[in-house]
Amino acid sequence: MTDVELMEIVAHTALNVLSNCANHLARPGLDLPAVELEPRD
């Protein structure tokens, strides 16, 4: 791997971590309806 490719991996990883942290802080609502599961036999 080249230095440029390694920096791209680091940048994408950092963006993913920061995005996850922002979602944990903001706690956005889900836009999908809840699914009711039937009990197993």
N, C-alpha and C positions, 0 to 999 in steps of 0.2 A: 504494500500500500504506500501511496505517496503521502507527503505531509499535508497536501490539500485535502485528500480523502479522509485522513484522520481528523483534521479540523472540522470537516463537514459532519462526521459522526459525532464529535463532541458537541457541535452546535445543535444538531438535531436532538441529542440526548438532553441537553440543557433546556431546550424549548419544551420538550415533553415533560420534564420535571416541573418547570415553572408553570406550564399549563395545568398540570395536575394540582399543584399547590393553589393556584387561583380558583380552580373548581371546588376544592375543599373549603376554601374561605368563603366563597360566594354562595355555595350550596344551591345551585340552580335547580329549579323544578324539572321533573321529567315530563316530556310531552307525549309519552306513550301511556295508554291506559293499563291499569294493573291487570294481571292475568290470574284468574281463579283456577286453582289446580284441584282436580278431583282426587279423592283419597285412593290409594292403591289397595287392591284386594290382597 
